[in-house]
Amino acid sequence: MNKKIFFYFFLTFISSMFATEEIQVSLETSKPLMPIYVSKVFNEKSNFQESYLEKLHSVLKFDMNYNGNTKVVANSTKDDFKVSHFDKEIAFEKSYWKKEKITFILKTEVNFSYINAYIYDVDKDNIKTFSHIDLTGNLNEDRVTIHKLSDNIHEFLFGQKGIAGLKILYTIKDKNTASSKSKWKSEIWMCDYDGENANQLSFDNNYLVHPIFIPKSISKEYIYVSYIEGQPKLFKNSLNKKEPMQFIKLRGNQLLPSVSYEGDKLAFICDASGRPDIFLQHLDKNGLTIGKPIQLFSFPNATNASPVFSNDGQKLAFVSDKDGTPRIYVIKIPDDLYLRKRPIAQMITKKNRENVSPSWSKDGKKLAYSAKTDKIRQIWIYDFDTDEEWQLTSGPMNKENPIFANDSLNIVYNTEDVSESELYLINIKQKEPIKITKNEGRKRFPSFEP
């Protein structure tokens, strides 16, 4: 029965675009989140209404609340009054904030059309100023500015830029009113990491799935699967809105692409040899193909899916039903691909049923995946250091297609239920998912900007 379920899982991808059914691909850190006080945005003779400054304040609080390291403390009149003082020694009085059990204080003020920010590290008794950051009065543009500020603050506090400035590629499935050939269409969209500034990238009136950025691509190129020719094939496009081009010249169905962090390798699934196998394609520094794709892993009477690279590009995690129910395996990519010797596959997920859609964290220590748990798909984490699996999400609605951000903490995934298919953001410390998308259509297959 498990093999039958898994074959349905794969075959739904290679079914024609006339199908009306859903297409599916279908020891943790103990360091606590640090409390941060994010003051109101103080109006110092600015050109903006208080209501607008409150919106900027909301963006800042979101960024500080979902970066995986800090937790925003509720605002109070007393604390805002304290931090509003023009004298920094009074505003950032260490003993006061120690008593309040606050680790960081973020104060912002707007003068004329620019914002100043002051971040105070209580333990280190250290203040960093970010000054004269221009605002336009357009919330979409200023939201991006605030995200960049948040990332710089995160870098000051933790030595690594945050993820607030990252974009997310995803698809929206909706009824196709422009074509009589197919009832459904699935177009590629892009949004900020918080779901805002959603922007449609493709207008094919066809079925496009699994968009992923090519890392280190100057023109922000991305690869995706298109059904525009009937069979699913890999295509490439860029944010510069060039004409899409077919990327891989190979017969058969092409699905589930993955690109290494260095952008020098592409892995994907293809049934050119008669069954769904893993193929590998080398790429040059410009993201162009080098030579022909090579069959990397095949197993008799087995279906393989969802390859994903390790952080160093030397290994692949993937899904296979070669030992029965779908599990996640890891193989080392051979130094000499032309030896045609099958790599040894190590099973790493042993709990639950139907383990699918793996995503390898950039630090190489964790793997996120979707697994059926008590009849509901939940997001699980495999820890390579401890060889343990633990459940990240809970509750109703199937959760699928988890993708790590480059901070190895935050994950975006989509729900897949009759009532909802939306994108959620969660990190492995908070375990508090937040819905980041809205409006019509079924949002699926999210992918973080590398």
Secondary structure as GFF3:
##gff-version 3
##sequence-region A 1 450
A	DSSP	alpha_helix	2	14	.	.	.	ID=ss1
A	DSSP	beta_strand	34	46	.	.	.	ID=ss2
A	DSSP	alpha_helix	50	65	.	.	.	ID=ss3
A	DSSP	beta_strand	70	73	.	.	.	ID=ss4
A	DSSP	alpha_helix	77	83	.	.	.	ID=ss5
A	DSSP	alpha_helix	88	91	.	.	.	ID=ss6
A	DSSP	alpha_helix	94	99	.	.	.	ID=ss7
A	DSSP	beta_strand	104	112	.	.	.	ID=ss8
A	DSSP	beta_strand	114	121	.	.	.	ID=ss9
A	DSSP	beta_strand	126	134	.	.	.	ID=ss10
A	DSSP	alpha_helix	139	158	.	.	.	ID=ss11
A	DSSP	beta_strand	167	175	.	.	.	ID=ss12
A	DSSP	beta_strand	184	192	.	.	.	ID=ss13
A	DSSP	beta_strand	199	200	.	.	.	ID=ss14
A	DSSP	beta_strand	208	213	.	.	.	ID=ss15
A	DSSP	beta_strand	221	226	.	.	.	ID=ss16
A	DSSP	beta_strand	233	238	.	.	.	ID=ss17
A	DSSP	beta_strand	245	246	.	.	.	ID=ss18
A	DSSP	beta_strand	254	259	.	.	.	ID=ss19
A	DSSP	beta_strand	265	270	.	.	.	ID=ss20
A	DSSP	beta_strand	277	283	.	.	.	ID=ss21
A	DSSP	beta_strand	289	297	.	.	.	ID=ss22
A	DSSP	beta_strand	304	309	.	.	.	ID=ss23
A	DSSP	beta_strand	315	320	.	.	.	ID=ss24
A	DSSP	beta_strand	327	332	.	.	.	ID=ss25
A	DSSP	three_ten_helix	337	339	.	.	.	ID=ss26
A	DSSP	beta_strand	346	347	.	.	.	ID=ss27
A	DSSP	beta_strand	353	360	.	.	.	ID=ss28
A	DSSP	beta_strand	366	373	.	.	.	ID=ss29
A	DSSP	beta_strand	376	383	.	.	.	ID=ss30
A	DSSP	beta_strand	388	391	.	.	.	ID=ss31
A	DSSP	beta_strand	398	404	.	.	.	ID=ss32
A	DSSP	beta_strand	410	416	.	.	.	ID=ss33
A	DSSP	beta_strand	423	427	.	.	.	ID=ss34
A	DSSP	beta_strand	434	435	.	.	.	ID=ss35
A	DSSP	beta_strand	442	448	.	.	.	ID=ss36
###
